[in-house]
Amino acid sequence: MNVIAIETATSGCAVGLLASTGLELTRVVAGERHHNEVLVQGMADLLGQAKLSPQSIDRVVVDHGPGLFTGLRVGIATAIAFAQGVGADLVEVSSLELLAHGAMRDGVSGHFDALVDARRGELFVQSFELGDEVTAVSSPFIARPEELAATWRDRPLKRHVGGDGAARYAQVFSPLALNVCGDLTMPPVLEALRLGARRGPVSTVTPLYLREADAVVNFATRERP
């Protein structure tokens, strides 16, 4: 099975390809929210490197969130259009579970909190236990870093954290002496490939936004009397 994966949930943008031969290719194609300009070309470059045609792709895996609204829209729209165009299956994965799987691949075990920067002074959060497999112990939710730090301070636990949210709010979390997975900022597209290869397809991708887009909130704020 030939699988291509799309990761656009954060300010970064990455693509990956897993060929039926076992070849795995990944590439970060942008780091500052230029998803729309570089994503399709990045996919084409990987297909060329693997010497595969678009029609040879059996499965398209896409991160459906939570994450930045514009990036998710670009990634999901591209995944759907590509899959429809070549007759491939669609598989959705979440940014938070990708961080958890990436942490386990890096040797982390025990409690892990995935933190994705949600902007507006907030984080997308989900907690996992990493052992023989990755087990979610909470649903994804939104929290302010200061509130999250206070909750963790009241409930002492050996915590591993990862994601761009952990990096952005490092000063808030530093008094808690957390084990920060410093190299784990962007949800790893390699884990999207591996999860997507064994997960069942969906009829349509459902974005996991958790809240409205900034533009909607700003418009509503301006319209208040």
N, C-alpha and C positions, 0 to 999 in steps of 0.2 A: 504494500500500500504506500502510495506517495502522499505526503501530508505537507501542507504549507500553513504557517501560523502567523498571525498578525497581532502585534502588541502596541496599542496606542492609548492606554489608560492614563498615563502620566505625561509630563512634558517631553519625555523621550518617545522614540518611535523605533520599533525593531521588527524584523521579519525572520522567520526560520523555515527551514525545509528539511524534512525527513524522507529520504528516498527508500524505496523497497529494497535496495541493495544494502541498507544500513547506514548509508551516508547521512550525516547530520551537519547542516550548515546554519549558522545564525549570523545576523548582522544588525548592529544598531545603525539606523540610517539617518537619524536626526536626534538632536538633543535639546532643541529649544522650540518645540511646538510648531514645526513646519510639516506636519504629517501629510497634509493634502498634496504638497509639492513633491514629496520624496517617496511616499509609500509604494505606489504602483511601480515606479522605477526600481525600487529596492527588490520587489518581488520578481520583476523581470530579470534583474541581475542574478538573483539566486537560481532561478530556473535555467538561465544560461550557463552558470557555473556547474550546475548538476547535469547539464545536457538533457533537460526535460522540457517538453512542450507544455503549455497551459492545460491542454486536453488530457495530459497524463496524470493530473492531480486528482486523487480520489476523495480527498477530505480537506476542508478549510477550517482551521481552528481560529477563533477570535476571542480576545479578552472583552467581555461584555460589561466590565466594571466591578466595583465602583471606581470612578476616576473623573478626570476632567471632561466636561460635557462635550466640547468641540472635538477633542481627540477621539472619544468613544464614538461619536457620530461618524467621523471619517472612517475609522477602522471597521465598524459594523457595516456601514454602507458598502465599503470596498469588498468586504468578505462576502456579503450577500450577492453583489453584482458578479463577482468572480465565480462564485459557486454556481450561480444560475447559468452563467455563460459557458461553463465547461461541464456542467452536469455533476458537480461534486457534492458530497454531503457537507453539512454545516455542523460544527461542534462549538459550544460556548464554554469558556472557563472564566474564572473570576481573578481579578488582580490580586486579591488578598490570599486566595489559595495558592496562586503561583509563588508568591513570596514565601509561604509556608513550605511548599515543596522544595523551593530553592534553598531554604535554610536547612532542611533535612538532608538534602544532597551535600551541603557543606559540612555536615557532621553535627548539626545542632540536635539536641534531644531535650525532651521535657516541654515546659510551657513556652509558647511563642506567640507574640502579639504582632500581627501585620498592621503597619501604619502607612496609609497612603495620604499624602498631602491633598486636602480637599479645598484649599484656599479659603478665603474669608475667615482665617483664624481657626479652622476646623480640621479634623482628621476623619478619614474613613478607617474603621477599626474592625478587626475580627481576631478572636483568640483561638488557638489551636493547641493540641497536645501532639508532640512528635515522638513516635516510638517506632514500632514496626511499620506503621503507616501514619499518614497525616489524618488527624481527627479534629473536626471543628467542634469547639466547645461553646461557641456563641454564634449568633447570627451577625452579619455585618451591621454596623451602626455608626452614627456620627457622634463625635465628641470634641470638645475643646481640649487642647493639650493640658491646660491648667487643671481642668476638672478631672481628666484622666489621671494625671499625676497624683492628685489628691486621693482619688479612689485607690490607686495602687499603694500609696503610702499607708492607707488605713488597712490594707489587706496584703501584708508582706508575703512575697512569693518570689522564688528565683525565676526571673523573667528574662527571656531573650526577645529582642525586638528588632524589626527590620522594615525597610521601606523608606521612601523619600521623606515621609512624615517624621520618622525618627531622626533623620539628618537635619531637617529644617528646624525642629524644636528640641535640638540637643541640649540647649541651655535649660529648658524647662525640666527635662528628664534627668539631667546630670546628677542632681542630689540623690536620686534613687539608686544609683550604682547598678544600673541595668546592664545586661550583656548585649551590647549593640553589635549587630551584624553589619559592619561598616561597608562591606562590598556589596551588600544586598539593598540597593536603592530602587532600581527599576524592576518591575515584575519580570522574571527571566523567561524569555521566549522559548528557551530550550525546554523548560517545564511545560509550556503550552503544547509543544510538539509531542512530548511523551504522554501527557495526560490525554491530549486529543486523539492520539492513536488508539487508545483503549476505551475511550468513553463513547457512549452511544450518541448518534446524531440527533439534532432537533429539527423540527419543521420550520421554525423561524427563531431568530436570535432576539432575546428579550433584554434590552439594556437595563443594567442595574445602576440607576442614577442615584437613588436614595434621597435626592432633593432636586428642586428645580434649578434650571440653568441660571447663571449670573444675570443674563440679559432679562429674563423674566422677573427675577427678584428686583432688579434695578428699576424696571418699568413700573412694577407694582408700587415701589417706594415713591417714585415721582408722582404717581397718580393719587396718592393719599391726600385727603384734604388737610 
